Amino acid sequence: MSGQFLWVIFPYLCIATFIVGHIFRYRTDQFGWTAQSSEFIEKKQLMIGSLLFHIGIIPVIAGHVVGLGVPKEWTSAVGISDHMYHMGAMYGGGFFGIVTFLGMLILTSRRFTLKSVRRLSSVSDMVVNSLLLLIVFLGMYSVIGTSITEPDFDYRSTISIWFRSLLIFRPEAGLMDHVPVAFQLHVLSGFLITAMWPFTRLVHVWSVPLNYVGRSYILYRRDKRK
């Protein structure tokens, strides 16, 4: 029963909360759909931490999409062997994971140690920063540490198949039984922050200002009458 809850019920609850929560938040709190920047209080650490985090997180997310969503048979069919994939995941993923972790460490330290920033931070801000830092650390350890302690483990034969089975509503909880604890914690914490997402400042991720690309330039003209 614990396996069914952790690897079937809990993920579906988190996904449902993610979807319904966003709809509810958008309909009731559009003016709170913001990142609530504290740049005017402290800029240097924010700039460095945010830059590192965003540079690292985009390749990390892309790696997760490929690793979880693309069957290993497909990558083999285009000439990418298991060894090549493993090396790319460990070195490429490890590098960008470290960049993401350093950025998140700076941002989290800034929020907790700077009194002026901490005063403007909500409880959810503190929790989200801490949880993101934990998730990135667990992900890094899972890829780098587990490859050393359990070199025969292949997450694409377990976690990836389990994840895709969730998406097609035919969950196979048994695939997660013998997955290393670090990977299990990484997965569970990832679903947890998915459930929290709609109720935190993370919603600003969806507010991409695409209309700025086609917007006309703003022209400033001097009033010659003055």
N, C-alpha and C positions, 0 to 999 in steps of 0.2 A: 504493500500500500504506500509506503514512503517513496518508493521508486515511481509509482504512478503519479503521486502528487508532485514530486520534484520535476519530473521530466515530461509530464502531460498536462496536469491541471494547472500548475503554477505558470508555465509558459503561456498557455491559452488565456489565463486570467490577466497576465501582464499585457498581452497583445490586445485583448478586448479593452482594457483600461486605457491603453495608448490611443486607440481609435476613438472610443466614446469620450475620453477625457479631452482630446483635442477639439472635437465638435462642441462639447460643452464650453470649453474655455473660449473658443472663438466666438460663440454666440453670446456669451455673458461678460467677457472681459477683453474686448479688442484693444482698449486703451492700455491694458497691462501687458500687451504682447510686445515686450521689449527686453533688451539685454540689460537695461539699467546701468549704463556705463559709469564707472567711477574714475574716468580718465582725468577729470579736473582735480582730483585729490592727489593722485600719484600716477605718473605717466611712464617712467623709465621701466620699472619692473613689469608693468602691464604690457608695454610694447614688446619687450623681449620674450616674456612668457607666452603671450598670445601668438606672436610670430612663430615661435618654435612649435607650439601646440598645433596650430593650423597647418604648418608645413608638414608635420608628421602625421596628423590624423587622417588626411585625405588618402595618402597611399595605404595607411593601415586599414581604413574602411574598404578600399578597393581590394586589398588582400583578403579581407574577410568575405567579401562578396564572391570572389573567385574560389576561395578555399571551401566555403560552405555551399555555394550554389552550383559550382561546376563539378560534375563527377570526374573522378580520376581517369576513367576510361576516355573521356573527351580530351583531356590534356595529353594523354598517351597517344591518342589518335593523330594529334598535330605535331608529334615528335618530341614532346616534353616528357622525359623519363621521370620516374619517382625520385631518383637521386638529384636530378636537375631541379625539380620542384622543391625538394627538401632544402637544398642549398640556397635557393632563392628565398624561400620562406624564412630560413634561419638567419641569413646574413642581411638580406634586404629588409625583411620584416623586423629583424632585431635592430637594425640601424634606425629605421623610422620609428620603431617602438621607443627606443632610447630618446630620440628627439622629442617625441610626444610626451614621454615621462618627464623629461627635464622642463619642458614648457608647463606641464600641469603642476609640477613641484613648485615652480616659481609662482604661479598664479595662486596656488593653495597657500603657500607660505605668506604671500602678500596679503591674502584675505584674513589670515589668522593673526599675523604679527603686527600689521599696521593698524593702530587703534582707530584712525579716522576711517579707514576702509571697513574695518570690522563693525563699527557703529552703524554703517549704512547697509550692512549685510543682514539678510534674513536667516532664519534657521535653515530654510531650504537651500539657500546659497551655500552655507557651510557644509550641509550634508552632501549636496551635489558635487562640490569640489573634492571632498574627501572620498566619495564613492568613485568618482572618475579617476582619481589618483590610484585608488586600490585596483580598479579594473585594468588600468594600463599596466600597473606593476604585475598583476596576476597574468595578464596576457604575455608580457615580456618573459616572465619566469616560465610560463607554460611552453613557449616556443624554444627558448634558449636552455633553461634548466632541465626540462623534461627530456630534451634531446640528448642530454648527457646521462641523466639518471635512468631513463627508460628509452634507449635508442630504438627499440623495436616497435614502439607505439606509433600508430598512424591514425591521426584524427580524421583523415578523409575516409577511413573505413569504419569509423564509429560515429563521431560527432556530426560530421557532414551528412551522413545518411540519415541519422536521427533528425537533424534539423529539417532536411527536405521532407522527411515523413510527416513532420508537423504541418508543413505548408500544404500538403495534399490531404490533410485530415486522416492520416493513417499512421498515427504515432507508434514508434517502436521503442518504448522506454528501456527495454533490455539492452539496447546498444550502449547505454550510458553506465551500465553497472560496473564495468571494469576500467572506466576512463580515469586517469590520474586525478587526484583531488584538486590540484591546481587548475586543471582544465574545467572541472566541475564547478569550482568556485567562480572562475572567470565567466562561465556561461550563466550561472544563476545571478551573479551580480549584474551582468549585462541585461538580463531580463528585468531585474529589479529597477534599474535606472530607466528602462523602457516604460515601465508602469508609472514612474515618477515624472517622466518627461513633460506631460501636458500641464503639470501643476507647478513648474519651475520656470526659470528664465531660459531654459533650453529651447523653448518654443521659438526664440528669435532665429533659430537655424532656418526655419521655413520662410522667413521674411527676406528673401533675396531681392534686392532692388533692381530687377531686370528692366523695369521701365526707364531707368536712367540711361540705358544703352541707346535708346532711340529718342530720348528727350532733346528738345532744342536747347542750344546754348543760351545761357543767361547773359545778356549784353548790358553793360553798365555805360551810360552816356552822361557826360558832364553837362550840367545845366549852365548854358552860356550866359543866361541872364544874371548869374551871380558872379 
